[in-house]
């Protein structure tokens, strides 16, 4: 499909180049096309992409956008593959990529926080802490190590350690408002607030939440809390081997381990197909004329690698006595439903760790595990220590390419097809079994393989992450993926399970189920951003629809009044 960008006013381009430098303003059609590639079956091309390097340059961009009444779409690094990447939900305008704003301003070792810009990646922060503050850990998401720490947090992304709630770990923001002013959240004196990065709530209404999944401003700096390195770390691998009839009991007992504080990490309970996406490539030879794997084909395939119907890993943290207690409790409770192994020492650089790395593959081969299954062990353990990796995000290549890349992972650039949606489901067997039954029927109807991960969001909630991998050069698969997403989204909303985040292609209806909340947010937008300049339509929030709206002006770009 050919994409064309809408032109920007020549005077605006000239001023952007004058204030930022020509090297920070991208206008070439080919560059716009490559940079805005997505894994989702939707995208729009901007009129320009700009790469500011400072707060002052972001302020200049916003003021120029206001002057010429052109919308801006801010992204951090744009590596939220499967959700929308760098594309806006409208054609034209200016995309503001903040990846060059990558300074780590401060780390407070005693209080355990870092102050960073939106271009700081998981890899950068982890390596900085390892070199300078080895007693502090940062949490990492299961996505690429080159994703933005702040970008993920502002989109309410998740990790795996006890600090998995990335938005919950944010404290104190600097935000460029639609009028170009710089807002400091935290409620204290601007420029002189010692509690800015340690006390979230400030005085008066809490502001930080207004800048998540929204378009009220551009976050250019924020504090994020870090985890003290525990005295002792271990890691448990669990494989569900009990009958399907006992799965509900297992879910309720797993919740008890989390709510009692025994299980402090936030693991992903993956079904067999989700695990196979990580360790293998799609077995087209097993399709037997169908569009998705039969139960018999899936069973045969997973047995080749020794994959159970459900699998998860979890980190254990604390003193030696605390970790010993956690291991005993996990073994006692989960052992009734499957196999539990403790393998955290495999990542330690000592004699026991080296021995375990040598012995574990032999033991697991005797248990029917493939070499590919074992390859996932070390990166999986390390994620629960906050060490980022590209190992797991390579699964996006599972269906689109004959093999996964060893490095230089960029599935959007490489035209892999992926769509995610993750509804919030109460952490009870009743709700989870109901939601699984609902969504599996949609997979069958649209002839896709059933992918699901139950992500422990809290002791009370699960993110039931479902997705489809599809071939970008297959029109039939694209159409089925779009129909699958539409039906899954509507089905979950109708049954009271809203998504915790959404894709760019479905943002316009994000708040349709709650019109009063939508209208309230639109009222705020209309006051603080009367021209609807910053990301109009993001998460269903827009201000004006009349002649003063930047989107209306954008559509009149061919009649450039400037």
Residue pairs with C-beta under 8 A, 6 or more apart in sequence:
3 33
3 36
3 43
3 44
3 45
4 29
4 45
5 29
5 32
5 45
5 46
5 47
5 91
5 92
6 45
6 47
6 91
6 92
6 93
6 554
6 555
6 557
7 47
7 92
7 557
7 558
7 560
8 47
8 48
8 68
8 70
8 92
8 93
8 94
8 557
9 68
9 70
9 557
9 560
9 561
9 562
10 560
10 562
11 68
11 562
12 64
12 67
12 68
12 70
12 562
13 25
13 27
13 48
15 64
15 67
16 25
16 48
16 50
16 61
16 64
16 94
17 25
19 57
19 60
19 64
20 50
20 51
20 52
20 57
20 60
20 61
24 50
24 51
24 52
24 53
24 57
24 100
25 48
25 49
25 50
26 32
26 35
26 48
26 49
26 50
26 51
27 47
27 48
29 45
31 49
32 45
32 46
32 48
32 49
33 45
34 413
35 49
35 86
35 97
36 43
36 44
36 45
36 46
36 49
36 85
36 86
36 87
36 95
37 43
37 85
37 412
37 413
37 415
38 84
38 85
38 86
38 87
38 412
38 504
39 81
39 82
39 85
39 396
39 411
39 412
39 416
39 417
39 418
39 419
40 82
40 83
40 84
40 85
40 418
40 419
40 503
40 504
40 505
41 417
41 419
41 470
41 472
41 478
41 481
41 482
41 505
42 84
42 87
42 503
42 504
42 505
43 85
43 87
43 504
44 87
44 88
44 89
44 90
44 91
44 92
45 91
45 92
46 73
46 88
46 91
46 92
46 93
46 94
46 95
47 70
47 92
47 93
47 94
47 557
48 94
48 95
49 86
49 94
49 95
49 96
49 97
50 61
50 94
50 95
50 96
50 97
51 97
51 99
51 100
52 58
52 60
52 61
52 96
52 98
52 100
52 101
53 100
53 101
54 101
55 101
55 174
55 176
55 182
55 220
55 221
58 96
58 98
58 101
58 176
58 218
58 220
59 176
59 180
59 182
61 72
61 94
61 96
62 72
62 176
62 177
62 178
62 179
62 180
62 218
62 533
62 534
63 180
65 71
65 72
65 94
65 533
65 550
66 178
66 179
66 180
66 531
66 533
68 562
69 531
69 533
69 548
69 550
69 553
70 92
70 93
70 94
70 533
70 550
70 553
70 554
71 88
71 90
71 92
71 93
71 94
71 532
71 533
71 534
71 535
71 536
71 550
71 551
71 554
72 93
72 94
72 95
72 96
72 218
72 533
72 534
72 535
73 88
73 93
73 94
73 95
73 96
73 535
73 538
74 95
74 96
74 98
74 218
74 534
74 535
75 85
75 86
75 95
75 96
75 97
75 98
75 151
76 97
76 98
76 99
76 118
76 119
76 148
76 150
76 151
76 154
77 97
77 98
77 99
77 118
77 119
77 121
77 146
77 147
77 148
77 151
78 85
78 86
78 97
78 99
78 151
79 85
79 143
79 144
79 146
79 147
79 148
79 151
80 143
80 147
80 151
80 152
80 155
80 157
81 143
81 144
81 393
81 396
81 411
81 412
81 416
81 418
82 396
82 418
82 419
82 420
82 467
82 503
83 155
83 420
83 501
83 502
83 503
83 504
84 503
84 504
84 505
85 412
85 504
86 95
86 97
87 504
88 95
88 504
88 535
89 504
89 505
89 507
89 508
89 537
89 538
90 536
90 537
90 551
90 554
91 554
92 554
92 557
93 550
93 554
96 218
98 117
98 118
98 119
98 148
98 151
98 218
98 220
99 118
99 119
99 148
100 119
101 117
101 118
101 119
101 220
102 117
102 119
102 120
102 121
102 124
103 116
103 117
103 119
103 120
104 114
104 115
104 116
104 117
104 120
104 124
104 125
104 128
105 115
105 116
105 117
105 221
106 114
106 115
107 113
107 114
107 115
107 128
107 129
107 132
107 133
107 136
107 226
108 114
108 197
109 133
109 135
109 136
111 197
111 198
112 136
112 225
112 226
112 227
112 228
113 171
113 197
113 198
113 223
113 224
113 225
113 226
114 125
114 129
114 138
114 223
114 224
114 226
115 172
115 197
115 221
115 222
115 223
115 224
116 125
116 149
116 150
116 221
116 222
116 223
116 224
117 150
117 220
117 221
118 148
118 150
118 151
118 219
118 220
118 221
119 148
120 148
120 149
120 150
121 145
121 146
121 147
121 148
121 149
121 388
122 138
122 140
122 141
122 144
122 145
122 146
122 147
122 149
122 388
123 145
123 146
123 388
125 138
125 149
126 138
126 140
126 145
126 386
126 387
126 388
129 136
129 137
129 138
129 226
133 226
134 229
135 228
135 229
136 226
136 227
136 228
136 229
137 161
137 163
137 226
137 227
137 228
137 229
137 385
137 386
138 149
138 163
138 224
138 226
138 227
138 386
139 159
139 160
139 161
139 163
139 164
139 166
139 169
139 227
139 386
140 159
140 160
140 383
140 386
140 387
140 388
140 389
141 147
141 152
141 157
141 158
141 159
141 166
141 388
142 159
142 160
142 268
142 383
142 392
142 393
143 152
143 157
143 393
144 388
144 390
144 393
144 409
145 388
145 389
145 390
146 390
149 166
149 224
150 170
150 219
150 222
150 224
152 166
153 166
153 167
153 169
153 170
153 212
153 222
153 224
154 167
154 170
154 211
154 212
154 213
154 219
155 212
155 213
155 501
156 166
156 167
156 212
156 213
156 500
156 501
157 166
157 167
157 501
158 164
158 165
158 166
158 266
158 455
158 457
158 463
159 165
159 166
159 266
159 386
160 265
160 266
160 267
160 268
160 315
160 383
160 384
161 227
161 265
161 266
161 315
161 317
161 384
161 385
161 386
162 227
162 264
162 265
162 266
162 317
163 169
163 225
163 226
163 227
163 386
164 265
164 266
165 457
165 458
166 224
167 209
167 212
169 224
169 225
170 200
170 208
170 222
170 223
170 224
170 225
171 186
171 196
171 197
171 198
171 199
171 200
171 208
171 222
171 223
171 224
171 225
172 184
172 185
172 186
172 193
172 196
172 197
172 200
172 208
172 222
172 223
173 183
173 184
173 185
173 186
173 207
173 208
173 211
173 219
173 221
173 222
173 223
174 182
174 183
174 184
174 219
174 220
174 221
174 222
175 182
175 183
175 184
175 185
175 211
175 216
175 217
175 218
175 219
175 220
176 182
176 183
176 217
176 218
176 220
177 183
177 216
177 217
177 528
178 216
178 217
178 528
178 529
178 531
178 533
178 534
179 528
182 220
183 207
183 217
184 190
184 191
184 193
184 196
185 202
185 207
185 208
185 211
186 193
186 195
186 196
186 197
186 199
186 202
187 193
187 201
187 202
187 203
187 204
187 207
188 194
188 195
188 196
188 202
188 203
196 223
197 223
198 223
200 206
200 208
210 216
210 217
210 524
211 217
211 219
213 501
213 538
213 539
214 521
214 538
214 539
214 541
215 525
215 529
215 534
215 535
215 536
215 537
215 538
215 539
215 541
216 524
216 525
216 528
216 529
216 534
217 528
217 534
218 534
227 386
230 317
230 318
230 319
231 318
231 319
231 320
232 316
232 317
232 318
232 319
232 320
232 322
232 323
233 315
233 316
233 317
233 323
233 344
233 384
233 385
234 315
234 316
234 323
234 326
234 327
234 342
234 344
234 345
235 313
235 314
235 315
235 316
235 342
235 343
235 344
235 346
235 347
235 380
235 381
235 384
236 313
236 314
236 316
236 327
236 330
236 340
236 341
236 342
236 343
236 344
237 311
237 312
237 313
237 340
237 341
237 342
237 343
237 377
238 311
238 312
238 313
238 314
238 330
238 334
238 338
238 339
238 340
239 308
239 310
239 311
239 338
239 339
240 247
240 250
240 308
240 309
240 310
240 311
240 337
240 338
241 308
241 309
241 337
241 338
241 339
242 250
242 336
242 337
242 338
246 337
247 310
247 429
247 433
248 429
248 430
248 432
248 433
249 337
249 429
250 334
250 337
251 427
251 428
251 429
251 432
251 433
252 428
252 429
253 333
253 334
253 336
253 337
254 263
254 269
254 333
254 334
254 456
255 427
255 428
255 459
256 333
257 263
257 329
257 330
257 333
257 334
258 427
258 456
258 458
258 459
259 459
259 460
262 325
262 326
262 329
262 330
263 314
263 326
263 330
263 456
264 315
264 316
264 317
265 314
265 315
265 316
265 317
265 384
266 455
266 456
266 457
267 312
267 313
267 314
267 455
267 456
268 312
268 453
268 454
268 455
268 456
268 465
269 310
269 311
269 312
269 453
269 454
269 455
269 456
270 278
270 310
270 311
270 312
270 452
270 453
271 309
271 310
271 450
271 451
271 452
271 453
272 298
272 302
272 307
272 308
272 309
272 310
272 311
273 293
273 298
273 449
273 450
273 451
273 452
274 451
274 452
274 453
275 302
275 307
275 311
276 301
276 302
276 305
276 307
277 395
277 398
277 451
277 469
278 376
278 391
278 392
278 394
278 395
279 305
279 307
279 370
279 372
279 373
279 375
279 376
280 301
280 305
280 372
280 398
281 398
281 401
281 402
281 403
281 404
282 398
282 399
282 469
283 293
283 297
283 301
286 293
286 297
286 300
286 301
287 293
287 297
288 294
288 297
290 447
291 447
291 448
291 480
292 443
292 447
292 448
292 449
293 301
293 449
298 449
302 308
303 368
304 370
305 369
305 370
305 372
305 373
306 364
306 367
306 368
306 369
306 370
306 373
307 373
308 338
308 339
310 338
313 380
313 381
313 384
314 330
314 384
315 344
315 384
315 385
316 323
316 326
316 327
316 330
316 342
316 344
317 323
318 326
327 342
330 340
331 340
334 340
343 356
343 360
343 377
343 381
344 381
345 352
345 353
345 356
346 353
346 356
346 357
346 360
346 377
346 378
346 381
347 353
347 378
347 381
347 382
347 385
357 378
360 374
360 377
361 369
361 371
361 374
364 373
364 374
365 374
375 391
376 391
376 392
379 389
379 391
379 392
380 391
380 392
382 389
383 389
383 392
390 407
390 409
393 409
393 411
394 404
394 405
394 409
395 404
395 469
396 411
396 416
396 418
396 469
397 403
397 404
397 405
397 411
397 414
397 416
398 404
398 469
399 416
399 417
399 469
399 470
399 471
400 411
400 414
400 415
400 416
400 417
400 469
400 470
400 471
400 472
401 414
401 416
405 414
411 418
415 472
415 473
416 469
416 472
417 468
417 469
417 470
417 471
417 472
417 477
417 478
417 481
418 467
418 468
418 469
418 470
419 467
419 468
419 470
419 481
419 484
419 485
419 503
420 465
420 466
420 467
420 503
421 465
421 466
421 467
421 485
421 488
421 489
421 492
421 499
421 502
421 503
422 455
422 463
422 464
422 465
422 466
422 499
422 500
422 501
423 435
423 463
423 464
423 492
423 497
423 498
423 499
423 500
424 457
424 461
424 462
424 463
424 464
424 497
424 498
424 499
424 500
425 431
425 432
425 435
425 461
425 462
425 463
425 464
425 497
426 460
426 461
426 462
427 456
427 457
427 458
427 459
427 460
427 461
427 462
431 497
432 454
432 462
432 464
434 495
435 464
435 492
435 495
435 497
436 452
436 464
438 491
438 492
438 495
439 452
439 464
439 466
439 488
439 491
439 492
440 450
442 484
442 487
442 488
442 491
443 449
443 450
443 466
443 484
444 450
445 487
446 480
446 481
446 483
446 484
446 487
447 480
448 468
448 470
448 480
448 481
448 484
451 466
451 467
451 468
451 469
452 464
452 465
452 466
453 465
454 462
454 463
454 464
454 465
455 462
455 463
455 464
455 465
456 462
457 463
457 500
463 500
464 497
466 488
468 481
468 484
468 485
470 477
470 478
470 480
470 481
471 477
471 478
472 478
485 503
485 505
485 506
489 499
489 502
489 506
492 498
492 499
493 513
498 513
502 510
502 539
507 537
507 538
507 539
507 540
508 537
508 540
509 540
510 539
510 540
511 517
511 518
511 521
511 539
511 540
511 541
512 518
512 540
518 540
518 541
521 541
522 541
522 542
522 543
525 532
525 541
525 542
525 543
526 543
526 544
529 543
530 543
530 544
530 548
531 543
531 544
531 548
531 549
531 550
532 542
532 543
532 544
532 548
532 549
532 550
532 551
533 550
536 542
536 543
536 549
536 550
536 551
537 551
542 549
542 551
543 549
545 552
546 552
